[in-house]
Amino acid sequence: MPRKVLVLGANGFIGQRLVSALQASDWASPVAGVRGAPAGALREVEHRIVEATDESAVAQALSGMDAVVNCVAGKSSAISQGAQALFAAAARASMPRIVHMSTMSVYGDATGLVDETAPLRADQGDYAAAKISAERSAGGYPDCIILRPGLVYGPASPQWSIRIADFLTAHRLGDLGVNGDGRCNLVHVDDVVAAIMLGLQRTDMKSSIFNLSMPSPPSWNEYLTRYGRMLKATPIRRISQRRLKIETKLAAPPLKILELALKAAKLGKVPLPAAMPPSLARLMRQDITLDVSRAERDLGLRWKPLDAGLEETARWYLARNRPG
């Protein structure tokens, strides 16, 4: 009988891809855990409406489950409180296998080659602090695989494919000079899903943590230049330090305030340039490389070549934005 796997945060980017992969397997039966109505193809899948921060609601959703994948995203409070509710509810239930999605942000401003034993640092804001809090909630649970992906890209990736493509096609990003010499720890969404699937299947592995990223990541300048060419956003412009500061320090705050005001006023979609957050500029300078040797050795993971992943993503983006 297929194992029943509850995917919390199933409406999200990774959650939807994971549910599709579980459906296609011969060993799993996915159950989409969603806060509201299921999106797209999830309507055809068994689903449970669950408020991920409510321990009693999570406990009900866990009924009959063999495993859980925690893909809950969104506000920092939802990430930390959701993890606390999940691990508390699971400890009172049948102790299902949990695969918990964390992030490379837990390493903060670390530099150099960073493996899973590196200290966790909440020096990159509320998101990193929430992810660290979530991992601490997992600390006493006996059967949990924690995955720390880098920048998850691929078709429909809101942050690392769509947002970056929008900036490139608007010529707001390009060759950043010394400001783009940091390492861009990309990982294709299919590789992340493969890691989750292996984490669910490897029942001999009780508690482990894995970094997920390309083993030899490009610099941000290399990534932006290659992706920009595939998007036909040529010529790739040189973005000066002054212009980058204007984008991230002067233009970003009022753009974000206006975006939130329009959302609160429920005015629908109003054409508005996306804010380029200061955190993105910091990340593009950070010389950090995730050590993924443990994932390669223990899970047998292999990585999608960057050019193949970027070509696929660029084709999807151009088709999505084609007039008419």
N, C-alpha and C positions, 0 to 999 in steps of 0.2 A: 504494500500500500504506500502511495506517495507520502512523503513527510509534509505536514502542514507548516507553512512558513508565513508568519505575520510580518508584513513590511510596514513599519511605521514611517509616516512621511511619504507615502506612496505616490502622492500627487506631484512630488518634486521631480527635478531633472534626473537624478540618479535613481530615485524610487521607481519611476515609470519604466526606465530601461531594465531595472532589476526584475520587476514583475513580469515583463515580456520574456526575459531570459528564463525565469523559473517556469513560466507557462510552457516554454518550448522544451524543457527538460523532461526526463522520464522518471525522475525521482522526487519531484517536489510539486506541491499544490499551493500556489500563492494565495494569500488573503491580504487584500489591500487595506491597511489601516489609514484612514483619512479623517481629517477634522470636519470637512464639509462634504459636498457632493463629489464623487469621484470624477476625475477628468478623463476625457478622451476614451481610449480603449479600456481604461479601468472600469468603465461601466459594465463591461462584459465579464468582469472577474468578481469572484466572491469578495465582498468588502464589509468592513465594520467601521461605523462612525465612532471615533474615539478622540477625546480630548487628551492629548499626550501628557499634559501636566497634572492630570487627575489620577491619582493612584488607584482609586476604586474602578474608574473607567478602564484603565489599562489592565487591571486584574481581570475584568470581565472579558476584554478583548483577547487575553492570553488563554482563555479556556479552550482546551483541545489542541493547542499549538505545540509543535515539536521544536520550533526554533523561532527566533525573532531577529529582524534586522532593523536597527535604529538609524533611520535616515532623516530624522526630524531636523529641520532647518528653521530659518526665520529669526525672530528676535532672540537676543542673548538669554533672556529670562526663560523662553520656551526651551532652549537647548539645555540649560542647566537643570531647570525644574523637571523637564521631561525625562532626562536621564535618571534623576533621583527617583521619580515615580516608577519608571520602568524597572530599575534594579530592585527597588523595594517590593514591587508587586511580584516580580519573577521569583524572588527569594521566598515568598509565601506560597507560590504556586508549585509547579512540578520541575522547577529549575531547568527551563529550556536553554538550549544553546543560544547565546546572544552574539551577534556580530554588530559591533558598535562603530559607527562612522565618526572619526575624529578629524583632525586636520594638521598639516604641517605648521599652522600658526601657533601651536602649543610650544614650539621651539623659540618663539619670540624673535629677537634680533641676533640670534646665533649666526655664526659664519663658519665657513669651511665645510668639511665632510661631517655630517651629523647622522649618527645612528640612533636606534630606539632607546638607548640608555642615557641619552643626553638629558640634562635637567629641563623641566618644563618652566617656561617663563611667560608671565602674563604682561609683557611690556609692549604688546601690540594692541591694547585696547580691550573693550568689553567682549568682543567675539572670542578672542584667544582665552580670556579669563573664563568665559562660559564653557568653552571646550575643555579646559583644564578641570573645572569643577565637575563636568560630566564624566571625565575619565576617573576622577577620584570617587565618584559614586559607583563606578564599576570595580573599584579596587578590591572590595571584599567578596565579589561574586566569583564563584569557582569555575564557571564555564563561559568565558567571554573572550572573543577575538576582537582586538581593537585595530582598526585600520587608520593610518594617518596619511591620506593622499596629499599630493601637492596640488597643482592647479588643474582641475578636472576640465578638460576641453573635449570638443566633439560637436556634432550637429545638435543644436538646441541648447548648448551650454550657455546660460544667461550671462555669466560673468566673464569667462575666459575665452569665449568664442564670439558671441553676439556683441557684447559691449566693446570688446577690443576691435572687432570688425567695424563697428559703427565709428569708432575713433579713427581708424585707419582710412576708411572711405571718405571721411570728412576732413582728412589730412590734419587731424588734431594729434595724432601720433605718427611716428616714423623712426628715422635714425636719431637716437637720443644722445649720441656721443658718450661721454663718460657717465651720464645719468642712466644709461641702459646697459652697463657692463655687468650687472648682477646676473645670477643664474636664474633661469626660468624653468622651474621644476614641474614641467608639464606631464600629465598622465591622461591617456585617452579614457573616456568613460567606459569603453568596452573592457579595458584592462582592470578598471575598478570593479566592474560587475563580475569579471572572472575571479578576482580576488575574493569577493563576497561569496561567490558560489563555492569556491574551494574552502573558505572559512566555515561554511555550513556543512560541508561534506566531511572535513577532516575531524572526525569525532575523537581521534587519538590525541588531538592537540587541545588541551583544556584551556589554557590561558596564555595568549601570545599577543604581541604587538608588532605590527608591520608598517614600515614606510612604503609608500607607493609613488613611484615617479620613474621617468626615463632614467636609465643609469648614467648617461652622459648628457645632461640637459644643455640646451643652447643658452647663449646669453639672451637677454631681452632684445638687444639690437638684432641678433640673428633671427629670433622668432618673429619680431615685428616686420622685418624686411622680407622674410620668406612668405609669411602669411599675407602681407600687403600685396606682394606680386601675384600670388594666387587669387587674390580678390580683385585684381586689375586696378588697384588703387595706386597706380603709377602716374608720375614719378614719385618714388618714396622720398618724402621731404625730410630735411634735417630740422629737427625741433631743438631750438636753442634752450639753454638753461633758463633764460629770462622768460621765454614763452611758457615753458613747463611750470614755472613758479606762478605765472599769471593764471594758468588753468587750474592748478591744484590749491593755491592759497587765496587768490582773489576772486576767481569766478565760481569755484566750487561751492562755497557756503551759501551765497544768494540763490544759486541754481537749486540747491538741495532744499532750501526753505520754500522756494516757489513750488517745487515739485510736491512737497508735503502739503502746502496750502491748497493746491489744486486738487489733490487727493481728498483732503478733508472736505472741500466744497462739493465733491462728487460731480465735477464738471465733465467727466468722461475723458477721453484721450485728447490732450492738447499738445500739439507739436512743441517740444521743448528739448534743447540739447541736454544730454545726460551730464551730470556733474562728474568731474574727474577727481576722485578723492585723494587727499595727501598720502593716504596709506598705500595707494598704488605707486606713487612716485618713490616712496621709501622701499617698497618691495623690489622695484626695478633696479635699485642700487645694491640690494643685499646679495652678498657673495656667499650663498648657502647652497650646498648640494646634499640632497637626501641620500643616505646610504641605503640601497635597496637590496643588498646582498642576502639579507635574511629572507626576504620575500621570494627571491630567486631560488635560494637553496631549499627552504622549508616548504614553500607552496608550489615551487616549480613554475613561477610566473615568467612569461616572456612578454615583451612590450611591442606595441604597434609602432612601426617606424614613423618618425615625425612627418616626413614628406607625405606619406600615405594618409596619415591622420589629418594633416592640414588640407590636402587636396579634397578629401571627402567633406571636410567641414566648410571649405570655401565654396564648393559646388552647392551644398545645402543652403548656405547663406545667400548666394547669388540667386538661386531659384526662389527662395523665400522673398527676396526683395525685388524680383523682376516686375516691372510695371505691367499691370493688367493681369 
